[in-house]
Amino acid sequence: MDEILDVVDLLADSGLEGIVTTVLRLLGLVALLGGLGLWLLTDAGLLFLPAGLMLVGVVLLVVPSVLLALAELA
């Protein structure tokens, strides 16, 4: 966990945290919408793939904010 916070702190010092946060949130949104589309628009019996995509999407939407807040506290 310390290594991740060091990387986030390095990004914050270089001024790239806004770009990285935006890219991660866009990837999270694409994963969330992809999982939702797989769940609603296909007749697949496997529900763990759409559920996994939606879970990854939500995590990618939330994690950048949490990491930046933790980096500011450390």
C-alpha positions as CSV (number, residue, x, y, z in Angstrom):
1,M,0.0,0.0,0.0
2,D,2.9,2.3,0.7
3,E,4.2,1.9,-2.8
4,I,0.8,2.9,-4.3
5,L,0.7,6.0,-2.1
6,D,4.3,6.9,-3.2
7,V,3.2,6.7,-6.8
8,V,0.2,8.8,-6.2
9,D,2.3,11.3,-4.3
10,L,4.7,11.5,-7.2
11,L,1.9,12.1,-9.6
12,A,0.5,14.8,-7.4
13,D,3.9,16.5,-7.3
14,S,4.2,16.4,-11.1
15,G,0.8,17.8,-11.7
16,L,-0.5,14.7,-13.6
17,E,-3.0,13.5,-11.0
18,G,-5.9,15.2,-12.8
19,I,-5.1,13.4,-16.0
20,V,-4.6,10.0,-14.4
21,T,-7.8,10.4,-12.3
22,T,-9.8,11.2,-15.4
23,V,-8.5,8.3,-17.4
24,L,-9.2,5.9,-14.5
25,R,-12.7,7.2,-14.1
26,L,-13.4,6.9,-17.8
27,L,-12.1,3.3,-17.8
28,G,-14.4,2.7,-14.8
29,L,-17.4,4.2,-16.6
30,V,-16.7,2.1,-19.7
31,A,-16.4,-1.1,-17.6
32,L,-19.6,-0.3,-15.7
33,L,-21.5,0.4,-18.9
34,G,-20.0,-2.7,-20.6
35,G,-21.1,-4.9,-17.7
36,L,-24.5,-3.4,-17.6
37,G,-24.8,-3.9,-21.4
38,L,-23.7,-7.5,-21.1
39,W,-26.2,-8.2,-18.4
40,L,-29.2,-6.5,-20.0
41,L,-28.6,-7.1,-23.7
42,T,-27.3,-10.6,-23.9
43,D,-28.9,-13.9,-23.0
44,A,-25.7,-15.3,-21.4
45,G,-26.1,-17.8,-18.6
46,L,-22.9,-16.6,-16.9
47,L,-23.6,-13.7,-14.7
48,F,-20.2,-13.4,-13.1
49,L,-18.7,-11.7,-16.1
50,P,-21.1,-8.7,-16.1
51,A,-21.1,-8.6,-12.3
52,G,-17.3,-8.6,-12.4
53,L,-17.2,-5.8,-15.0
54,M,-19.6,-3.7,-13.0
55,L,-17.6,-4.2,-9.8
56,V,-14.4,-3.3,-11.5
57,G,-16.1,-0.2,-12.9
58,V,-17.3,1.0,-9.5
59,V,-13.9,0.4,-8.0
60,L,-12.2,2.4,-10.8
61,L,-14.7,5.2,-10.2
62,V,-14.0,5.4,-6.5
63,V,-10.4,4.5,-6.0
64,P,-8.7,7.5,-7.5
65,S,-10.4,9.9,-5.1
66,V,-9.6,7.7,-2.1
67,L,-5.9,7.4,-3.1
68,L,-5.5,11.1,-3.6
69,A,-7.1,11.8,-0.3
70,L,-4.8,9.3,1.4
71,A,-1.8,10.7,-0.3
72,E,-2.6,14.2,1.0
73,L,-2.9,12.8,4.5
74,A,0.4,11.0,4.4
